[in-house]
């Protein structure tokens, strides 16, 4: 099963964030996402105009609500920057990569 087919699992705390080799293996499963300071995922998506970028943000928001996992979104003319991490543990879990894979499916290439 691909990451995009899985569902985010709510984190209740008490688990360690992904580190080292585990983190690198997960990063290899998503394209273009950067792991920043072993803390969060970041990616910038580009668009031909503001309206298309806004539509993308709205689609990301719908998926985030469905999954119960909410990224930070920065909308600007022609681009959307996204940061994802699990706030409860202040680091990365598999669910962050699942959400990243789901977001990638929304971007028109």
DSSP file (Angstrom, degrees, kcal/mol; ACC not computed):
  #  RESIDUE AA STRUCTURE BP1 BP2  ACC     N-H-->O    O-->H-N    N-H-->O    O-->H-N    TCO  KAPPA ALPHA  PHI   PSI    X-CA   Y-CA   Z-CA
    1    1 A X              0   0    0      0, 0.0     2,-0.1     0, 0.0     5,-0.0   0.000 360.0 360.0 360.0 131.4    0.0    0.0    0.0
    2    2 A X    >>  -     0   0    0      1,-0.1     3,-1.2     4,-0.0     4,-0.6  -0.344 360.0-110.0 -75.2 161.4    1.4    3.4   -0.9
    3    3 A X  G >4 S+     0   0    0      1,-0.3     3,-1.5     2,-0.2    99,-0.1   0.896 117.8  58.7 -56.4 -42.2    1.6    6.2    1.6
    4    4 A X  G 34 S+     0   0    0      1,-0.3    -1,-0.3    97,-0.2    94,-0.0   0.699 102.7  54.5 -65.4 -18.3   -1.1    8.2   -0.1
    5    5 A X  G <4 S+     0   0    0     -3,-1.2    -1,-0.3     2,-0.1    -2,-0.2   0.582  95.7  84.0 -89.9 -11.4   -3.5    5.2    0.4
    6    6 A X  S << S-     0   0    0     -3,-1.5     2,-0.4    -4,-0.6    96,-0.0  -0.317  77.0-122.0 -83.8 172.0   -2.9    5.1    4.1
    7    7 A X        -     0   0    0     -2,-0.1     2,-0.1    60,-0.0    -2,-0.1  -0.920  24.8-108.0-116.7 143.6   -4.7    7.2    6.7
    8    8 A X        -     0   0    0     -2,-0.4     2,-0.5    87,-0.1    88,-0.0  -0.420  30.0-142.7 -65.1 141.7   -3.1    9.5    9.2
    9    9 A X        -     0   0    0     -2,-0.1    86,-0.2    59,-0.0    -1,-0.0  -0.938  21.7-113.9-109.6 125.7   -3.3    8.2   12.8
   10   10 A X        -     0   0    0     -2,-0.5     2,-0.5     1,-0.1    59,-0.1  -0.342  28.8-132.7 -59.6 133.7   -3.9   10.8   15.5
   11   11 A X        -     0   0    0      1,-0.1     3,-0.1    -2,-0.0    77,-0.1  -0.770  22.1-176.1 -90.8 128.5   -0.8   11.1   17.8
   12   12 A X        -     0   0    0     -2,-0.5    -1,-0.1     1,-0.4     2,-0.1   0.275  46.8-111.6-104.5   8.6   -1.6   11.0   21.5
   13   13 A X  S    S+     0   0    0      1,-0.1    -1,-0.4     3,-0.0    76,-0.1  -0.270  85.3  97.8  87.9 179.1    2.0   11.7   22.5
   14   14 A X        +     0   0    0      1,-0.2     2,-0.4    74,-0.2    -1,-0.1   0.530  66.5 103.2  77.7   5.6    4.3    9.3   24.2
   15   15 A X  S    S-     0   0    0      0, 0.0    -1,-0.2     0, 0.0     2,-0.2  -0.916  72.7-116.7-118.4 149.6    6.1    8.2   21.0
   16   16 A X        -     0   0    0     -2,-0.4     3,-0.1    -3,-0.1    73,-0.0  -0.585  32.7-111.2 -81.5 142.9    9.5    9.4   19.8
   17   17 A X        -     0   0    0     -2,-0.2    76,-0.2    72,-0.2    -1,-0.1  -0.337  44.3 -87.8 -66.6 155.7    9.7   11.3   16.6
   18   18 A X        +     0   0    0     74,-3.2    74,-0.4     4,-0.1     2,-0.3  -0.380  56.8 173.2 -62.5 140.8   11.4    9.7   13.6
   19   19 A X    >>  -     0   0    0     -3,-0.1     4,-1.1    -2,-0.1     3,-1.0  -0.937  38.3 -10.8-142.8 164.3   15.1   10.1   13.5
   20   20 A X  H 3> S+     0   0    0     -2,-0.3     4,-2.1     1,-0.2     5,-0.2  -0.084 124.8   1.8  53.7-130.8   18.1    9.0   11.5
   21   21 A X  H 3> S+     0   0    0      1,-0.2     4,-2.5     2,-0.2    -1,-0.2   0.857 131.2  56.6 -63.4 -38.5   17.7    6.1    9.1
   22   22 A X  H <> S+     0   0    0     -3,-1.0     4,-1.9     1,-0.2    -1,-0.2   0.923 109.8  46.8 -57.2 -43.9   13.9    5.7    9.8
   23   23 A X  H  X S+     0   0    0     -4,-1.1     4,-2.3     1,-0.2    -2,-0.2   0.900 111.2  50.3 -66.5 -42.2   13.5    9.4    8.8
   24   24 A X  H  X S+     0   0    0     -4,-2.1     4,-1.7     2,-0.2    -1,-0.2   0.880 108.4  53.1 -65.4 -38.3   15.6    9.0    5.7
   25   25 A X  H  < S+     0   0    0     -4,-2.5     4,-0.4     1,-0.2    -1,-0.2   0.917 111.2  46.2 -62.9 -43.0   13.6    5.9    4.6
   26   26 A X  H >< S+     0   0    0     -4,-1.9     3,-1.5     1,-0.2     4,-0.3   0.906 109.0  55.0 -67.0 -40.7   10.3    7.8    4.9
   27   27 A X  H >< S+     0   0    0     -4,-2.3     3,-1.5     1,-0.3     6,-0.2   0.853  99.6  61.5 -61.5 -34.1   11.7   10.9    3.1
   28   28 A X  T 3< S+     0   0    0     -4,-1.7    -1,-0.3     1,-0.3    -2,-0.2   0.678  96.4  62.2 -65.6 -16.4   12.7    8.7    0.1
   29   29 A X  T <  S+     0   0    0     -3,-1.5     2,-0.4    -4,-0.4    -1,-0.3   0.558  99.7  58.4 -88.6  -8.6    9.0    7.8   -0.3
   30   30 A X  S <  S-     0   0    0     -3,-1.5     2,-0.5    -4,-0.3     3,-0.3  -0.971  81.2-130.2-124.2 139.6    7.9   11.4   -1.0
   31   31 A X  S    S-     0   0    0     -2,-0.4     3,-0.1     1,-0.2    -3,-0.1  -0.734  80.3  -2.7 -95.1 128.5    9.2   13.5   -3.8
   32   32 A X  S    S+     0   0    0     -2,-0.5     2,-0.4     1,-0.3    12,-0.2   0.390  89.5 131.2  82.9  -4.3   10.5   17.0   -3.3
   33   33 A X        -     0   0    0     -3,-0.3     2,-0.4    -6,-0.2    -1,-0.3  -0.692  46.0-147.3 -85.1 132.7    9.8   17.3    0.4
   34   34 A X  E     -A   42   0A   0      8,-2.9     8,-1.8    -2,-0.4     2,-0.7  -0.819   7.0-138.5 -98.9 137.5   12.6   18.6    2.5
   35   35 A X  E     -A   41   0A   0     -2,-0.4     2,-0.6     6,-0.2     6,-0.2  -0.870  23.8-155.8 -91.3 118.3   13.2   17.4    6.0
   36   36 A X  E >>  -A   40   0A   0      4,-3.2     3,-2.6    -2,-0.7     4,-1.6  -0.869  66.2 -26.6-104.9 118.4   14.1   20.5    8.0
   37   37 A X  T 34 S-     0   0    0     -2,-0.6    -1,-0.2     1,-0.3    -2,-0.0   0.774 107.2 -76.2  53.6  31.4   16.2   20.1   11.2
   38   38 A X  T 34 S+     0   0    0      2,-0.2    54,-0.4    -3,-0.1    -1,-0.3   0.752 125.5  91.6  52.5  24.7   14.8   16.6   11.6
   39   39 A X  T <4 S+     0   0    0     -3,-2.6     2,-0.3     1,-0.3    47,-0.3   0.764  85.4   3.5-116.7 -43.5   11.7   18.5   12.8
   40   40 A X  E  <  -A   36   0A   0     -4,-1.6    -4,-3.2    45,-0.1    -1,-0.3  -0.955  60.6-115.1-147.0 163.7    9.3   19.1    9.9
   41   41 A X  E     -AB  35  84A   0     43,-2.8    43,-2.0    -2,-0.3     2,-0.4  -0.765  31.4-172.8 -96.4 146.7    8.6   18.6    6.2
   42   42 A X  E     +AB  34  83A   0     -8,-1.8    -8,-2.9    -2,-0.3     2,-0.3  -0.999  11.1 161.6-143.3 139.3    8.6   21.5    3.8
   43   43 A X  E     - B   0  82A   0     39,-1.9    39,-2.7    -2,-0.4     2,-0.5  -0.974  24.1-145.2-155.1 144.0    7.7   21.9    0.1
   44   44 A X  E     - B   0  81A   0     -2,-0.3     2,-0.4   -12,-0.2    37,-0.2  -0.953  13.5-162.2-112.3 128.6    6.8   24.8   -2.2
   45   45 A X  E     - B   0  80A   0     35,-3.0    35,-2.3    -2,-0.5     2,-0.3  -0.878  10.4-146.5-106.9 139.7    4.3   24.2   -5.0
   46   46 A X  E     - B   0  79A   0     -2,-0.4     2,-0.3    33,-0.2    33,-0.3  -0.806  15.9-179.0-112.1 153.2    4.1   26.6   -7.9
   47   47 A X        -     0   0    0     31,-2.6     3,-0.0    -2,-0.3     4,-0.0  -0.925  38.4-114.5-143.3 161.6    1.1   27.8   -9.9
   48   48 A X  S    S-     0   0    0     -2,-0.3     2,-0.3     1,-0.1     3,-0.1   0.658  93.3  -4.1 -76.0 -14.5    0.4   30.1  -12.9
   49   49 A X  S  > S-     0   0    0      1,-0.1     4,-1.4    29,-0.0    29,-0.2  -0.958  76.9 -91.7-164.1 177.2   -1.7   32.5  -10.8
   50   50 A X  H  > S+     0   0    0     -2,-0.3     4,-2.8     1,-0.2     5,-0.2   0.905 116.2  56.6 -68.4 -43.3   -3.2   33.3   -7.4
   51   51 A X  H  > S+     0   0    0      1,-0.2     4,-2.5     2,-0.2    -1,-0.2   0.898 107.5  47.4 -58.9 -44.6   -6.6   31.6   -8.1
   52   52 A X  H  > S+     0   0    0      2,-0.2     4,-1.9     1,-0.2    -1,-0.2   0.890 112.5  50.1 -65.6 -39.3   -5.0   28.3   -9.0
   53   53 A X  H  X S+     0   0    0     -4,-1.4     4,-2.3     2,-0.2    -2,-0.2   0.914 110.8  49.7 -63.9 -42.6   -2.9   28.4   -5.8
   54   54 A X  H  X S+     0   0    0     -4,-2.8     4,-2.3     2,-0.2    -2,-0.2   0.908 108.1  52.8 -63.3 -42.9   -5.9   29.3   -3.7
   55   55 A X  H  X S+     0   0    0     -4,-2.5     4,-1.9     1,-0.2    -1,-0.2   0.901 109.0  50.8 -58.9 -40.7   -7.9   26.4   -5.2
   56   56 A X  H  X S+     0   0    0     -4,-1.9     4,-2.8     2,-0.2    -2,-0.2   0.921 107.4  52.7 -62.6 -45.0   -5.0   24.1   -4.3
   57   57 A X  H  X S+     0   0    0     -4,-2.3     4,-2.7     1,-0.2    -2,-0.2   0.910 108.6  50.8 -57.4 -42.9   -5.0   25.4   -0.7
   58   58 A X  H  X S+     0   0    0     -4,-2.3     4,-1.7     2,-0.2    -1,-0.2   0.877 110.5  48.3 -64.7 -37.5   -8.7   24.7   -0.4
   59   59 A X  H  X S+     0   0    0     -4,-1.9     4,-2.0     2,-0.2    -2,-0.2   0.898 111.6  49.9 -68.5 -40.1   -8.2   21.1   -1.7
   60   60 A X  H  X S+     0   0    0     -4,-2.8     4,-2.8     1,-0.2    -2,-0.2   0.920 108.8  53.5 -62.0 -43.0   -5.3   20.6    0.8
   61   61 A X  H  X S+     0   0    0     -4,-2.7     4,-2.3     1,-0.2    -1,-0.2   0.883 106.8  51.4 -59.3 -39.8   -7.6   22.0    3.6
   62   62 A X  H  X S+     0   0    0     -4,-1.7     4,-2.3     2,-0.2    -1,-0.2   0.913 112.1  45.8 -64.9 -42.7  -10.3   19.4    2.7
   63   63 A X  H  X S+     0   0    0     -4,-2.0     4,-2.4     2,-0.2    -2,-0.2   0.908 111.0  53.4 -66.3 -41.4   -7.8   16.5    2.9
   64   64 A X  H  X>S+     0   0    0     -4,-2.8     5,-1.8     1,-0.2     4,-1.4   0.918 110.6  46.7 -60.1 -44.1   -6.3   17.9    6.1
   65   65 A X  H  <5S+     0   0    0     -4,-2.3     3,-0.2     2,-0.2    -1,-0.2   0.923 111.8  51.0 -63.2 -44.4   -9.8   17.9    7.7
   66   66 A X  H  <5S+     0   0    0     -4,-2.3    -2,-0.2     1,-0.2    -1,-0.2   0.884 117.1  39.8 -59.5 -39.8  -10.6   14.5    6.4
   67   67 A X  H  <5S-     0   0    0     -4,-2.4    -1,-0.2     2,-0.2    -2,-0.2   0.616 102.8-129.0 -86.6 -14.6   -7.3   13.1    7.9
   68   68 A X  T  <5S+     0   0    0     -4,-1.4     2,-0.4    -3,-0.2    -3,-0.2   0.823  75.5 112.7  67.6  30.4   -7.4   15.1   11.1
   69   69 A X      < -     0   0    0     -5,-1.8     2,-0.6    -6,-0.2    -2,-0.2  -0.971  52.0-159.9-139.9 118.6   -3.9   16.3   10.5
   70   70 A X        -     0   0    0     -2,-0.4    15,-0.2    15,-0.1     2,-0.1  -0.881   1.4-159.6-117.5 117.2   -3.3   20.0    9.7
   71   71 A X        -     0   0    0     -2,-0.6     2,-0.5   -11,-0.1    13,-0.2  -0.357  29.6-105.1 -81.7 165.2   -0.3   21.5    7.9
   72   72 A X  E     -C   83   0A   0     11,-2.8    11,-2.2    -2,-0.1     2,-0.4  -0.818  41.1-161.4 -86.6 132.0    0.9   25.1    8.0
   73   73 A X  E     -C   82   0A   0     -2,-0.5     2,-0.5     9,-0.2     9,-0.2  -0.957  15.1-169.0-122.0 134.1    0.0   26.7    4.7
   74   74 A X  E     -C   81   0A   0      7,-2.5     7,-2.5    -2,-0.4     2,-0.5  -0.975  12.2-163.9-121.9 115.8    1.5   29.9    3.2
   75   75 A X  E     +C   80   0A   0     -2,-0.5     2,-0.3     5,-0.2     5,-0.2  -0.857  19.1 154.2-103.9 130.0   -0.4   31.2    0.2
   76   76 A X  E >   -C   79   0A   0      3,-2.5     3,-1.9    -2,-0.5     2,-0.3  -0.892  57.2 -61.9-141.3 171.7    1.2   33.8   -2.2
   77   77 A X  T 3  S-     0   0    0     -2,-0.3   -27,-0.2     1,-0.3     3,-0.1  -0.419 121.8  -6.5 -60.3 117.6    0.7   34.7   -5.8
   78   78 A X  T 3  S+     0   0    0     -2,-0.3   -31,-2.6   -29,-0.2     2,-0.3   0.531 124.8  70.5  77.4   7.0    1.7   31.6   -7.8
   79   79 A X  E <   -BC  46  76A   0     -3,-1.9    -3,-2.5   -33,-0.3     2,-0.4  -0.999  51.4-162.9-155.4 154.2    2.9   29.6   -4.9
   80   80 A X  E     -BC  45  75A   0    -35,-2.3   -35,-3.0    -2,-0.3     2,-0.4  -0.986  12.6-159.2-134.5 123.5    1.9   27.6   -1.8
   81   81 A X  E     -BC  44  74A   0     -7,-2.5    -7,-2.5    -2,-0.4     2,-0.4  -0.878  12.3-166.0-101.9 135.5    4.5   26.7    0.9
   82   82 A X  E     -BC  43  73A   0    -39,-2.7   -39,-1.9    -2,-0.4     2,-0.4  -0.972  10.5-172.7-126.4 136.0    3.5   23.8    3.2
   83   83 A X  E     -BC  42  72A   0    -11,-2.2   -11,-2.8    -2,-0.4     2,-0.4  -0.991   9.3-173.3-124.2 136.1    5.1   22.7    6.4
   84   84 A X  E     +B   41   0A   0    -43,-2.0   -43,-2.8    -2,-0.4     2,-0.3  -0.993  17.9 135.8-131.9 134.1    4.0   19.5    8.2
   85   85 A X        -     0   0    0     -2,-0.4     2,-0.9   -45,-0.2     7,-0.2  -0.957  55.7 -98.4-162.1 167.1    4.9   18.0   11.5
   86   86 A X  B >>> -D   91   0B   0      5,-3.1     5,-1.6    -2,-0.3     4,-1.0  -0.814  30.2-164.4 -93.6 107.8    3.2   16.3   14.5
   87   87 A X  T 345S+     0   0    0     -2,-0.9     3,-0.3     1,-0.2    -1,-0.2   0.836  81.2  66.2 -62.9 -35.6    2.7   19.1   17.0
   88   88 A X  T 345S+     0   0    0      1,-0.3    -1,-0.2    -3,-0.1   -74,-0.2   0.824 119.1  22.7 -58.6 -33.9    2.0   16.7   19.9
   89   89 A X  T <45S-     0   0    0     -3,-0.9    -1,-0.3     2,-0.2   -72,-0.2   0.369 103.0-125.8-113.7   2.1    5.6   15.3   19.8
   90   90 A X  T  <5S+     0   0    0     -4,-1.0     2,-0.3    -3,-0.3    -3,-0.2   0.905  81.3  62.2  53.4  47.3    7.2   18.3   18.1
   91   91 A X  B   <S-D   86   0B   0     -5,-1.6    -5,-3.1   -75,-0.0     2,-0.3  -0.903  90.3 -54.9-170.7-163.1    8.6   16.2   15.4
   92   92 A X        +     0   0    0    -54,-0.4   -74,-3.2   -74,-0.4     2,-0.3  -0.764  39.7 172.5-105.2 140.8    7.9   13.8   12.5
   93   93 A X    >>  -     0   0    0     -2,-0.3     4,-1.0   -76,-0.2     3,-0.9  -0.786  51.7 -93.5-128.6 174.9    5.8   10.6   12.4
   94   94 A X  H >> S+     0   0    0     -2,-0.3     4,-2.2     1,-0.2     3,-0.5   0.868 121.6  65.2 -58.2 -35.8    4.6    8.4    9.6
   95   95 A X  H 3> S+     0   0    0      1,-0.2     4,-2.5     2,-0.2    -1,-0.2   0.829  95.1  57.9 -59.1 -32.5    1.4   10.4    9.4
   96   96 A X  H <> S+     0   0    0     -3,-0.9     4,-2.0     1,-0.2    -1,-0.2   0.898 108.9  44.8 -64.1 -39.3    3.3   13.5    8.3
   97   97 A X  H <X S+     0   0    0     -4,-1.0     4,-2.3    -3,-0.5    -2,-0.2   0.837 110.0  55.3 -73.6 -33.3    4.6   11.6    5.3
   98   98 A X  H  X S+     0   0    0     -4,-2.2     4,-2.2     2,-0.2    -2,-0.2   0.945 109.6  46.7 -61.7 -47.6    1.2   10.1    4.6
   99   99 A X  H  X S+     0   0    0     -4,-2.5     4,-2.5     1,-0.2    -2,-0.2   0.904 110.2  53.4 -62.6 -40.9   -0.3   13.7    4.5
  100  100 A X  H  X S+     0   0    0     -4,-2.0     4,-2.3     1,-0.2    -1,-0.2   0.920 109.3  48.6 -58.9 -44.1    2.6   14.8    2.3
  101  101 A X  H  X S+     0   0    0     -4,-2.3     4,-1.3     1,-0.2    -1,-0.2   0.885 111.2  50.0 -64.7 -38.9    1.9   12.0   -0.2
  102  102 A X  H  X S+     0   0    0     -4,-2.2     4,-0.6     1,-0.2    -1,-0.2   0.897 110.1  50.6 -66.2 -39.8   -1.8   12.8   -0.2
  103  103 A X  H >X S+     0   0    0     -4,-2.5     3,-1.5     1,-0.2     4,-0.8   0.906 104.3  58.3 -64.5 -41.3   -1.0   16.5   -0.9
  104  104 A X  H >< S+     0   0    0     -4,-2.3     3,-0.8     1,-0.3    -1,-0.2   0.858  99.4  58.7 -56.9 -35.4    1.3   15.5   -3.8
  105  105 A X  H 3< S+     0   0    0     -4,-1.3    -1,-0.3     1,-0.2    -2,-0.2   0.724 102.1  55.7 -66.4 -20.6   -1.7   13.8   -5.4
  106  106 A X  H << S+     0   0    0     -3,-1.5     2,-0.5    -4,-0.6    -1,-0.2   0.685  84.5  95.8 -84.7 -19.6   -3.6   17.1   -5.4
  107  107 A X  S << S-     0   0    0     -3,-0.8     2,-0.5    -4,-0.8    -4,-0.0  -0.603  75.3-130.8 -81.6 122.7   -1.0   19.2   -7.3
  108  108 A X              0   0    0     -2,-0.5    -2,-0.1     1,-0.2    -1,-0.1  -0.576 360.0 360.0 -72.3 121.0   -1.6   19.4  -11.0
  109  109 A X              0   0    0     -2,-0.5    -1,-0.2     0, 0.0    -2,-0.0   0.435 360.0 360.0 -98.4 360.0    1.6   18.5  -12.8
